[in-house]
Amino acid sequence: MMIIALSFLAIGWYERRYMKKYNRSSRARRLMWTITVLLLIMVEAIYLTREQMSVAIMVKHVFYGLQKLLFLET
């Protein structure tokens, strides 16, 4: 988990340098950090639940309700 966090920190630091070099707005910097933090949280969540969830189970949970609705099953 530390390696993932350090990777995102390195990417954020690189992006910060780029934005400072090309005088990007504070809104752009805020957007970049927001996206970086959200992606970090998502990657950490996937890492923590990798043994409990599989792609097949996730697809089943996502599309089961839609399938029931489309085929009018009860």
C-alpha positions as CSV (number, residue, x, y, z in Angstrom):
1,M,0.0,0.0,0.0
2,M,2.9,2.3,0.7
3,I,4.3,1.8,-2.8
4,I,0.9,2.7,-4.3
5,A,0.7,5.9,-2.2
6,L,4.3,6.8,-3.0
7,S,3.7,6.3,-6.7
8,F,0.7,8.6,-6.6
9,L,2.7,11.1,-4.6
10,A,5.4,11.0,-7.3
11,I,2.9,11.5,-10.0
12,G,1.3,14.4,-8.2
13,W,4.7,16.0,-7.6
14,Y,5.5,15.7,-11.3
15,E,2.1,17.2,-12.3
16,R,2.6,20.1,-9.7
17,R,6.0,20.9,-11.3
18,Y,4.4,20.9,-14.8
19,M,1.6,23.1,-13.7
20,K,3.9,25.6,-12.0
21,K,6.2,25.7,-15.0
22,Y,3.4,26.5,-17.4
23,N,1.5,28.8,-15.0
24,R,-1.7,26.8,-14.8
25,S,-4.6,28.2,-12.8
26,S,-5.4,27.3,-9.2
27,R,-8.6,25.6,-10.5
28,A,-6.6,23.3,-12.7
29,R,-4.3,22.5,-9.8
30,R,-7.3,21.8,-7.5
31,L,-8.8,19.6,-10.2
32,M,-5.5,17.7,-10.7
33,W,-5.1,17.0,-6.9
34,T,-8.8,16.0,-6.6
35,I,-8.5,13.5,-9.4
36,T,-5.2,12.2,-8.0
37,V,-6.7,11.6,-4.6
38,L,-9.9,10.0,-5.9
39,L,-7.8,7.6,-8.1
40,L,-5.6,6.8,-5.1
41,I,-8.6,5.9,-3.0
42,M,-10.0,3.8,-5.8
43,V,-6.7,1.9,-6.3
44,E,-6.3,1.4,-2.6
45,A,-9.9,0.0,-2.3
46,I,-9.3,-2.4,-5.2
47,Y,-6.0,-3.5,-3.6
48,L,-7.7,-4.1,-0.2
49,T,-10.6,-6.1,-1.6
50,R,-8.7,-8.0,-4.3
51,E,-9.2,-11.4,-2.6
52,Q,-12.9,-10.8,-1.8
53,M,-14.1,-9.5,-5.1
54,S,-13.5,-10.8,-8.6
55,V,-14.5,-9.3,-11.9
56,A,-17.3,-11.9,-12.4
57,I,-18.8,-11.2,-9.0
58,M,-18.7,-7.4,-9.6
59,V,-20.3,-7.7,-13.0
60,K,-23.0,-9.9,-11.6
61,H,-23.8,-7.4,-8.8
62,V,-23.9,-4.5,-11.2
63,F,-26.0,-6.0,-14.0
64,Y,-28.2,-8.4,-12.1
65,G,-30.8,-5.7,-11.2
66,L,-30.7,-4.4,-14.7
67,Q,-31.3,-7.9,-16.1
68,K,-34.3,-8.4,-13.8
69,L,-35.7,-5.1,-14.8
70,L,-35.3,-5.7,-18.6
71,F,-36.8,-9.2,-18.5
72,L,-39.5,-8.2,-15.9
73,E,-38.5,-11.0,-13.5
74,T,-39.7,-10.9,-9.9
